[in-house]
Amino acid sequence: MDDKTKKPRKSKQMEINLPDSEAQGTYSNLVMITHSPSEFVLDFIAVMPGVPKAKVVKRMILTPDHAKRLSTALSENVSRYENEHGVITTKEKFDIPFNYRGPKPEA
């Protein structure tokens, strides 16, 4: 409710279109994250066994506010997943020598 008028707030619905070209999704098993004062850059990469080159399959550029919201939403969804399916076990960090152009990534 709106505190000033005591009227229920009208919820605005947004229609979201999922183009056929994006509906299948894109596989990624590595993400490199860099940032500047005004944006976060997430490069989603597909690394294939035995292949010396990996490909950036999608680049997402987010404002710091949206990066924080994504971090919170992802954390909440991982918790929900683990409550339903059990704890996700992660393998130890692997040491791959990256020849990656751009700022030093942090992931």
The first five atom37 places (N, CA, C, CB, O) and aatype in JSON, in Angstrom:
{
  "aatype": [12, 3, 3, 11, 16, 11, 11, 14, 1, 11, 15, 11, 5, 12, 6, 9, 2, 10, 14, 3, 15, 6, 0, 5, 7, 16, 18, 15, 2, 10, 19, 12, 9, 16, 8, 15, 14, 15, 6, 13, 19, 10, 3, 13, 9, 0, 19, 12, 14, 7, 19, 14, 11, 0, 11, 19, 19, 11, 1, 12, 9, 10, 16, 14, 3, 8, 0, 11, 1, 10, 15, 16, 0, 10, 15, 6, 2, 19, 15, 1, 18, 6, 2, 6, 8, 7, 19, 9, 16, 16, 11, 6, 11, 13, 3, 9, 14, 13, 2, 18, 1, 7, 14, 11, 14, 6, 0],
  "atom_mask": [
    [1, 1, 1, 1, 1],
    [1, 1, 1, 1, 1],
    [1, 1, 1, 1, 1],
    [1, 1, 1, 1, 1],
    [1, 1, 1, 1, 1],
    [1, 1, 1, 1, 1],
    [1, 1, 1, 1, 1],
    [1, 1, 1, 1, 1],
    [1, 1, 1, 1, 1],
    [1, 1, 1, 1, 1],
    [1, 1, 1, 1, 1],
    [1, 1, 1, 1, 1],
    [1, 1, 1, 1, 1],
    [1, 1, 1, 1, 1],
    [1, 1, 1, 1, 1],
    [1, 1, 1, 1, 1],
    [1, 1, 1, 1, 1],
    [1, 1, 1, 1, 1],
    [1, 1, 1, 1, 1],
    [1, 1, 1, 1, 1],
    [1, 1, 1, 1, 1],
    [1, 1, 1, 1, 1],
    [1, 1, 1, 1, 1],
    [1, 1, 1, 1, 1],
    [1, 1, 1, 0, 1],
    [1, 1, 1, 1, 1],
    [1, 1, 1, 1, 1],
    [1, 1, 1, 1, 1],
    [1, 1, 1, 1, 1],
    [1, 1, 1, 1, 1],
    [1, 1, 1, 1, 1],
    [1, 1, 1, 1, 1],
    [1, 1, 1, 1, 1],
    [1, 1, 1, 1, 1],
    [1, 1, 1, 1, 1],
    [1, 1, 1, 1, 1],
    [1, 1, 1, 1, 1],
    [1, 1, 1, 1, 1],
    [1, 1, 1, 1, 1],
    [1, 1, 1, 1, 1],
    [1, 1, 1, 1, 1],
    [1, 1, 1, 1, 1],
    [1, 1, 1, 1, 1],
    [1, 1, 1, 1, 1],
    [1, 1, 1, 1, 1],
    [1, 1, 1, 1, 1],
    [1, 1, 1, 1, 1],
    [1, 1, 1, 1, 1],
    [1, 1, 1, 1, 1],
    [1, 1, 1, 0, 1],
    [1, 1, 1, 1, 1],
    [1, 1, 1, 1, 1],
    [1, 1, 1, 1, 1],
    [1, 1, 1, 1, 1],
    [1, 1, 1, 1, 1],
    [1, 1, 1, 1, 1],
    [1, 1, 1, 1, 1],
    [1, 1, 1, 1, 1],
    [1, 1, 1, 1, 1],
    [1, 1, 1, 1, 1],
    [1, 1, 1, 1, 1],
    [1, 1, 1, 1, 1],
    [1, 1, 1, 1, 1],
    [1, 1, 1, 1, 1],
    [1, 1, 1, 1, 1],
    [1, 1, 1, 1, 1],
    [1, 1, 1, 1, 1],
    [1, 1, 1, 1, 1],
    [1, 1, 1, 1, 1],
    [1, 1, 1, 1, 1],
    [1, 1, 1, 1, 1],
    [1, 1, 1, 1, 1],
    [1, 1, 1, 1, 1],
    [1, 1, 1, 1, 1],
    [1, 1, 1, 1, 1],
    [1, 1, 1, 1, 1],
    [1, 1, 1, 1, 1],
    [1, 1, 1, 1, 1],
    [1, 1, 1, 1, 1],
    [1, 1, 1, 1, 1],
    [1, 1, 1, 1, 1],
    [1, 1, 1, 1, 1],
    [1, 1, 1, 1, 1],
    [1, 1, 1, 1, 1],
    [1, 1, 1, 1, 1],
    [1, 1, 1, 0, 1],
    [1, 1, 1, 1, 1],
    [1, 1, 1, 1, 1],
    [1, 1, 1, 1, 1],
    [1, 1, 1, 1, 1],
    [1, 1, 1, 1, 1],
    [1, 1, 1, 1, 1],
    [1, 1, 1, 1, 1],
    [1, 1, 1, 1, 1],
    [1, 1, 1, 1, 1],
    [1, 1, 1, 1, 1],
    [1, 1, 1, 1, 1],
    [1, 1, 1, 1, 1],
    [1, 1, 1, 1, 1],
    [1, 1, 1, 1, 1],
    [1, 1, 1, 1, 1],
    [1, 1, 1, 0, 1],
    [1, 1, 1, 1, 1],
    [1, 1, 1, 1, 1],
    [1, 1, 1, 1, 1],
    [1, 1, 1, 1, 1],
    [1, 1, 1, 1, 1]
  ],
  "atom_positions": [
    [[0.84, -1.19, 0.0], [0.0, 0.0, 0.0], [0.87, 1.24, 0.0], [-0.95, 0.01, 1.21], [1.96, 1.25, 0.58]],
    [[0.39, 2.27, -0.65], [1.07, 3.54, -0.65], [0.79, 4.21, 0.68], [0.62, 4.43, -1.85], [-0.37, 4.39, 1.05]],
    [[1.83, 4.59, 1.42], [1.67, 5.13, 2.77], [0.89, 6.44, 2.79], [3.01, 5.35, 3.4], [0.18, 6.71, 3.76]],
    [[0.99, 7.26, 1.77], [0.34, 8.56, 1.77], [-1.15, 8.46, 1.46], [1.01, 9.48, 0.76], [-1.95, 9.17, 2.07]],
    [[-1.53, 7.6, 0.55], [-2.93, 7.55, 0.12], [-3.67, 6.34, 0.66], [-3.01, 7.54, -1.38], [-4.89, 6.27, 0.56]],
    [[-2.95, 5.39, 1.23], [-3.54, 4.15, 1.76], [-4.25, 3.35, 0.67], [-4.51, 4.47, 2.89], [-5.16, 2.57, 0.97]],
    [[-3.85, 3.56, -0.58], [-4.41, 2.81, -1.69], [-3.43, 1.71, -2.07], [-4.7, 3.73, -2.91], [-2.22, 1.89, -1.95]],
    [[-3.95, 0.57, -2.52], [-3.03, -0.49, -2.95], [-2.22, -0.01, -4.15], [-3.8, -1.78, -3.31], [-2.76, 0.63, -5.05]],
    [[-0.94, -0.34, -4.15], [-0.08, 0.01, -5.29], [-0.45, -0.86, -6.48], [1.42, -0.16, -4.93], [-0.72, -2.06, -6.33]],
    [[-0.48, -0.26, -7.63], [-0.71, -1.02, -8.85], [0.62, -1.61, -9.29], [-1.32, -0.13, -9.97], [1.61, -0.9, -9.44]],
    [[0.63, -2.91, -9.49], [1.87, -3.53, -9.95], [1.9, -3.44, -11.47], [1.97, -5.02, -9.48], [0.95, -3.8, -12.17]],
    [[3.03, -2.96, -11.95], [3.21, -2.86, -13.39], [3.86, -4.13, -13.87], [4.04, -1.62, -13.79], [4.93, -4.5, -13.37]],
    [[3.25, -4.8, -14.82], [3.82, -6.02, -15.37], [4.61, -5.69, -16.62], [2.73, -7.05, -15.68], [4.22, -4.85, -17.43]],
    [[5.73, -6.35, -16.74], [6.57, -6.18, -17.91], [6.51, -7.45, -18.74], [8.02, -5.83, -17.51], [6.68, -8.55, -18.23]],
    [[6.28, -7.28, -20.0], [6.31, -8.43, -20.9], [7.74, -8.64, -21.35], [5.36, -8.23, -22.13], [8.41, -7.71, -21.8]],
    [[8.22, -9.86, -21.21], [9.58, -10.19, -21.6], [9.54, -11.14, -22.79], [10.37, -10.82, -20.42], [8.88, -12.18, -22.75]],
    [[10.24, -10.76, -23.84], [10.29, -11.56, -25.06], [11.58, -12.37, -25.07], [10.19, -10.65, -26.32], [12.66, -11.81, -24.87]],
    [[11.47, -13.66, -25.3], [12.64, -14.54, -25.44], [12.76, -14.92, -26.91], [12.52, -15.81, -24.52], [12.02, -15.78, -27.39]],
    [[13.69, -14.28, -27.63], [13.83, -14.59, -29.06], [14.26, -16.05, -29.26], [14.86, -13.65, -29.72], [14.96, -16.63, -28.42]],
    [[13.82, -16.63, -30.37], [14.19, -18.0, -30.68], [15.7, -18.2, -30.68], [13.62, -18.4, -32.03], [16.19, -19.27, -30.3]],
    [[16.45, -17.18, -31.11], [17.91, -17.29, -31.18], [18.54, -17.43, -29.79], [18.48, -16.08, -31.89], [19.68, -17.89, -29.68]],
    [[17.84, -17.03, -28.74], [18.36, -17.13, -27.38], [17.71, -18.25, -26.58], [18.17, -15.82, -26.66], [18.21, -18.6, -25.51]],
    [[16.63, -18.8, -27.07], [15.84, -19.77, -26.3], [16.61, -21.05, -25.97], [14.59, -20.13, -27.06], [16.34, -21.67, -24.94]],
    [[17.55, -21.46, -26.8], [18.32, -22.67, -26.54], [19.38, -22.46, -25.48], [18.96, -23.15, -27.82], [19.9, -23.43, -24.92]],
    [[19.71, -21.22, -25.19], [20.75, -20.94, -24.21], [22.13, -21.1, -24.82], [0.0, 0.0, 0.0], [22.29, -21.51, -25.97]],
    [[23.14, -20.77, -24.02], [24.52, -20.88, -24.45], [25.3, -21.55, -23.33], [25.13, -19.48, -24.8], [25.24, -21.12, -22.18]],
    [[26.04, -22.61, -23.66], [26.81, -23.34, -22.66], [28.07, -22.57, -22.29], [27.18, -24.73, -23.17], [28.78, -22.06, -23.15]],
    [[28.35, -22.49, -20.99], [29.57, -21.88, -20.48], [29.99, -22.63, -19.23], [29.36, -20.36, -20.19], [29.15, -22.97, -18.39]],
    [[31.28, -22.9, -19.1], [31.78, -23.53, -17.89], [32.88, -22.72, -17.23], [32.28, -24.93, -18.2], [33.61, -23.22, -16.37]],
    [[33.0, -21.46, -17.64], [33.97, -20.55, -17.04], [33.47, -19.13, -17.26], [35.4, -20.74, -17.65], [32.94, -18.81, -18.32]],
    [[33.65, -18.29, -16.27], [33.32, -16.87, -16.45], [34.49, -16.05, -15.92], [31.98, -16.49, -15.73], [35.0, -16.3, -14.83]],
    [[34.89, -15.07, -16.71], [35.94, -14.14, -16.32], [35.24, -12.82, -16.02], [37.06, -13.98, -17.44], [34.45, -12.33, -16.82]],
    [[35.55, -12.25, -14.87], [34.87, -11.03, -14.44], [35.89, -9.92, -14.27], [34.08, -11.26, -13.12], [36.89, -10.08, -13.57]],
    [[35.62, -8.8, -14.92], [36.44, -7.6, -14.75], [35.49, -6.45, -14.44], [37.3, -7.3, -16.04], [34.29, -6.54, -14.65]],
    [[36.06, -5.37, -13.93], [35.2, -4.23, -13.62], [35.97, -2.92, -13.71], [34.6, -4.37, -12.22], [37.2, -2.88, -13.63]],
    [[35.21, -1.88, -13.88], [35.72, -0.51, -13.85], [34.84, 0.22, -12.84], [35.69, 0.18, -15.3], [33.94, -0.39, -12.27]],
    [[35.07, 1.48, -12.6], [34.21, 2.2, -11.66], [32.73, 2.24, -12.1], [34.72, 3.61, -11.48], [31.84, 2.43, -11.27]],
    [[32.47, 2.07, -13.41], [31.1, 2.24, -13.88], [30.42, 0.96, -14.38], [31.08, 3.24, -14.96], [29.23, 0.99, -14.67]],
    [[31.16, -0.16, -14.49], [30.54, -1.36, -15.04], [31.28, -2.62, -14.64], [30.46, -1.27, -16.54], [32.46, -2.6, -14.3]],
    [[30.56, -3.72, -14.69], [31.12, -5.06, -14.53], [30.99, -5.75, -15.88], [30.39, -5.89, -13.38], [29.95, -5.64, -16.54]],
    [[32.04, -6.44, -16.3], [32.03, -7.17, -17.56], [32.18, -8.65, -17.23], [33.17, -6.68, -18.53], [33.15, -9.07, -16.61]],
    [[31.19, -9.44, -17.66], [31.22, -10.89, -17.45], [31.39, -11.54, -18.81], [29.91, -11.4, -16.73], [30.51, -11.45, -19.66]],
    [[32.52, -12.2, -19.0], [32.78, -12.94, -20.23], [32.54, -14.41, -19.93], [34.23, -12.7, -20.77], [33.29, -15.03, -19.18]],
    [[31.49, -14.97, -20.53], [31.15, -16.38, -20.36], [31.91, -17.15, -21.43], [29.6, -16.62, -20.46], [31.84, -16.83, -22.61]],
    [[32.63, -18.19, -21.0], [33.56, -18.9, -21.87], [33.23, -20.39, -21.88], [35.02, -18.68, -21.41], [32.83, -20.95, -20.86]],
    [[33.39, -21.01, -23.02], [33.24, -22.46, -23.15], [34.63, -23.06, -23.31], [32.3, -22.85, -24.36], [35.3, -22.85, -24.32]],
    [[35.04, -23.82, -22.3], [36.33, -24.5, -22.32], [36.06, -25.97, -22.61], [37.13, -24.32, -20.97], [35.3, -26.61, -21.89]],
    [[36.68, -26.5, -23.66], [36.48, -27.89, -24.02], [37.75, -28.69, -23.77], [36.05, -28.02, -25.5], [38.85, -28.21, -24.05]],
    [[37.61, -29.91, -23.23], [38.79, -30.73, -22.93], [39.63, -30.99, -24.19], [38.36, -32.06, -22.31], [39.1, -31.3, -25.25]],
    [[40.94, -30.86, -24.03], [41.85, -31.15, -25.13], [41.93, -30.09, -26.2], [0.0, 0.0, 0.0], [42.68, -30.26, -27.17]],
    [[41.2, -29.01, -26.05], [41.23, -27.93, -27.05], [42.02, -26.78, -26.45], [39.77, -27.48, -27.46], [41.64, -26.25, -25.4]],
    [[43.12, -26.37, -27.09], [43.98, -25.34, -26.5], [43.39, -23.93, -26.5], [45.27, -25.32, -27.23], [43.89, -23.05, -25.81]],
    [[42.32, -23.72, -27.28], [41.7, -22.4, -27.32], [40.3, -22.5, -26.73], [41.64, -21.85, -28.77], [39.58, -23.47, -26.96]],
    [[39.93, -21.48, -25.97], [38.57, -21.39, -25.44], [37.92, -20.16, -26.07], [38.56, -21.3, -23.88], [38.6, -19.22, -26.47]],
    [[36.6, -20.19, -26.14], [35.88, -19.13, -26.84], [34.96, -18.39, -25.88], [35.08, -19.7, -28.02], [34.23, -19.01, -25.1]],
    [[34.98, -17.06, -25.94], [33.99, -16.27, -25.22], [32.69, -16.43, -26.0], [34.41, -14.74, -25.09], [32.59, -16.04, -27.17]],
    [[31.68, -17.01, -25.35], [30.43, -17.28, -26.03], [29.37, -16.22, -25.76], [29.9, -18.63, -25.63], [28.38, -16.12, -26.48]],
    [[29.59, -15.43, -24.73], [28.65, -14.36, -24.42], [29.34, -13.35, -23.52], [27.35, -14.92, -23.73], [30.05, -13.74, -22.59]],
    [[29.17, -12.07, -23.78], [29.68, -11.01, -22.91], [28.48, -10.22, -22.39], [30.69, -10.06, -23.68], [27.64, -9.76, -23.16]],
    [[28.43, -10.08, -21.09], [27.38, -9.29, -20.46], [28.04, -8.12, -19.74], [26.54, -10.16, -19.47], [29.03, -8.29, -19.03]],
    [[27.48, -6.93, -19.93], [28.0, -5.73, -19.28], [26.9, -5.22, -18.36], [28.45, -4.64, -20.33], [25.78, -4.95, -18.8]],
    [[27.24, -5.07, -17.08], [26.26, -4.69, -16.06], [26.72, -3.45, -15.31], [26.01, -5.84, -15.09], [27.92, -3.21, -15.15]],
    [[25.75, -2.67, -14.85], [26.08, -1.58, -13.94], [26.44, -2.21, -12.58], [24.89, -0.56, -13.81], [26.05, -3.34, -12.31]],
    [[27.18, -1.5, -11.73], [27.48, -2.05, -10.41], [26.22, -2.43, -9.62], [28.29, -1.04, -9.6], [26.22, -3.44, -8.92]],
    [[25.17, -1.64, -9.74], [23.91, -1.95, -9.06], [23.34, -3.29, -9.54], [22.9, -0.83, -9.29], [22.93, -4.11, -8.73]],
    [[23.31, -3.49, -10.83], [22.78, -4.75, -11.37], [23.7, -5.93, -11.06], [22.58, -4.63, -12.87], [23.22, -7.04, -10.86]],
    [[25.01, -5.7, -11.02], [25.94, -6.77, -10.65], [25.66, -7.22, -9.22], [27.41, -6.3, -10.8], [25.69, -8.42, -8.92]],
    [[25.4, -6.27, -8.33], [25.09, -6.62, -6.94], [23.76, -7.38, -6.86], [25.02, -5.34, -6.06], [23.65, -8.35, -6.12]],
    [[22.77, -6.94, -7.63], [21.48, -7.64, -7.65], [21.65, -9.06, -8.2], [20.46, -6.86, -8.51], [21.05, -10.0, -7.68]],
    [[22.46, -9.22, -9.24], [22.72, -10.55, -9.8], [23.39, -11.44, -8.75], [23.6, -10.45, -11.06], [23.02, -12.6, -8.6]],
    [[24.36, -10.9, -8.04], [25.06, -11.66, -7.01], [24.08, -12.14, -5.94], [26.16, -10.81, -6.37], [24.13, -13.3, -5.52]],
    [[23.2, -11.26, -5.5], [22.2, -11.62, -4.49], [21.23, -12.66, -5.02], [21.44, -10.38, -4.02], [20.94, -13.65, -4.34]],
    [[20.73, -12.46, -6.23], [19.77, -13.4, -6.82], [20.4, -14.77, -7.03], [19.23, -12.85, -8.15], [19.76, -15.79, -6.79]],
    [[21.65, -14.8, -7.48], [22.33, -16.06, -7.7], [22.54, -16.8, -6.38], [23.67, -15.84, -8.41], [22.34, -18.01, -6.3]],
    [[22.94, -16.07, -5.36], [23.14, -16.67, -4.04], [21.84, -17.25, -3.5], [23.7, -15.63, -3.05], [21.83, -18.36, -2.96]],
    [[20.75, -16.51, -3.63], [19.44, -17.0, -3.17], [19.02, -18.25, -3.94], [18.37, -15.9, -3.32], [18.49, -19.19, -3.35]],
    [[19.25, -18.27, -5.23], [18.86, -19.42, -6.05], [19.73, -20.63, -5.78], [18.92, -19.07, -7.52], [19.23, -21.76, -5.8]],
    [[21.02, -20.45, -5.51], [21.87, -21.57, -5.15], [21.38, -22.16, -3.83], [23.36, -21.13, -5.03], [21.34, -23.39, -3.69]],
    [[21.02, -21.33, -2.87], [20.49, -21.82, -1.59], [19.21, -22.62, -1.8], [20.23, -20.65, -0.64], [19.04, -23.69, -1.2]],
    [[18.31, -22.11, -2.63], [17.06, -22.84, -2.91], [17.37, -24.18, -3.58], [16.13, -22.0, -3.81], [16.78, -25.21, -3.22]],
    [[18.27, -24.18, -4.53], [18.66, -25.41, -5.22], [19.2, -26.43, -4.22], [19.72, -25.11, -6.32], [18.79, -27.59, -4.22]],
    [[20.11, -25.99, -3.36], [20.73, -26.89, -2.4], [19.72, -27.41, -1.38], [21.87, -26.2, -1.68], [19.83, -28.56, -0.93]],
    [[18.75, -26.6, -1.0], [17.69, -27.06, -0.1], [16.86, -28.16, -0.75], [16.78, -25.89, 0.31], [16.39, -29.07, -0.07]],
    [[16.68, -28.08, -2.06], [15.87, -29.06, -2.77], [16.67, -30.28, -3.23], [15.23, -28.41, -3.97], [16.15, -31.4, -3.19]],
    [[17.91, -30.08, -3.65], [18.68, -31.16, -4.28], [19.93, -31.58, -3.52], [19.07, -30.73, -5.65], [20.58, -32.55, -3.92]],
    [[20.29, -30.9, -2.47], [21.51, -31.21, -1.73], [22.63, -30.24, -2.08], [0.0, 0.0, 0.0], [22.55, -29.49, -3.05]],
    [[23.65, -30.27, -1.26], [24.76, -29.33, -1.39], [25.52, -29.56, -2.7], [25.72, -29.46, -0.2], [25.8, -30.7, -3.08]],
    [[25.83, -28.49, -3.36], [26.63, -28.54, -4.58], [28.08, -28.64, -4.16], [26.37, -27.28, -5.5], [28.58, -27.79, -3.42]],
    [[28.75, -29.67, -4.63], [30.18, -29.79, -4.31], [30.98, -29.16, -5.43], [30.59, -31.28, -4.1], [30.7, -29.38, -6.61]],
    [[31.97, -28.39, -5.06], [32.81, -27.75, -6.06], [34.2, -28.36, -5.99], [32.88, -26.22, -5.85], [34.7, -28.7, -4.92]],
    [[34.79, -28.48, -7.15], [36.15, -29.0, -7.22], [37.12, -27.89, -6.85], [36.46, -29.57, -8.64], [36.79, -26.7, -6.94]],
    [[38.29, -28.3, -6.45], [39.3, -27.3, -6.12], [39.6, -26.45, -7.34], [40.58, -27.97, -5.59], [39.39, -26.87, -8.48]],
    [[40.09, -25.24, -7.09], [40.45, -24.37, -8.19], [41.48, -25.05, -9.08], [41.0, -23.02, -7.67], [42.39, -25.73, -8.6]],
    [[41.32, -24.87, -10.37], [42.27, -25.44, -11.3], [43.15, -24.32, -11.83], [41.56, -26.19, -12.45], [42.7, -23.19, -12.01]],
    [[44.38, -24.66, -12.09], [45.35, -23.68, -12.54], [45.54, -23.82, -14.04], [46.69, -23.86, -11.8], [46.24, -24.71, -14.52]],
    [[44.91, -22.92, -14.78], [45.04, -22.91, -16.23], [45.76, -21.62, -16.61], [43.64, -23.02, -16.94], [45.34, -20.54, -16.19]],
    [[46.82, -21.7, -17.37], [47.47, -20.47, -17.81], [46.6, -19.78, -18.86], [48.9, -20.77, -18.39], [46.41, -20.3, -19.97]],
    [[46.07, -18.64, -18.52], [45.17, -17.92, -19.41], [45.95, -16.93, -20.24], [44.07, -17.22, -18.63], [46.76, -16.17, -19.71]],
    [[45.71, -16.92, -21.53], [46.23, -15.91, -22.43], [45.0, -15.11, -22.85], [47.02, -16.54, -23.67], [44.43, -15.33, -23.92]],
    [[44.61, -14.19, -21.99], [43.35, -13.49, -22.16], [43.62, -12.0, -22.27], [42.37, -13.79, -21.0], [44.27, -11.42, -21.39]],
    [[43.14, -11.4, -23.32], [43.33, -9.96, -23.51], [42.4, -9.18, -22.59], [43.09, -9.56, -24.96], [41.28, -9.61, -22.33]],
    [[42.86, -8.07, -22.11], [42.02, -7.22, -21.28], [42.54, -7.15, -19.85], [0.0, 0.0, 0.0], [43.61, -7.69, -19.55]],
    [[41.8, -6.48, -18.98], [42.23, -6.36, -17.59], [42.34, -7.73, -16.94], [41.26, -5.47, -16.79], [41.69, -8.68, -17.37]],
    [[43.16, -7.82, -15.91], [43.32, -9.08, -15.22], [41.99, -9.49, -14.61], [44.42, -8.98, -14.13], [41.43, -8.77, -13.79]],
    [[41.46, -10.66, -15.01], [40.15, -11.08, -14.51], [40.22, -11.61, -13.09], [39.57, -12.13, -15.42], [41.24, -12.11, -12.64]],
    [[39.09, -11.47, -12.41], [38.92, -12.05, -11.07], [37.66, -12.87, -11.11], [38.85, -10.95, -9.94], [36.62, -12.4, -11.57]],
    [[37.75, -14.11, -10.64], [36.56, -14.95, -10.63], [36.51, -15.75, -9.36], [36.53, -15.87, -11.83], [35.58, -16.53, -9.16]]
  ]
}
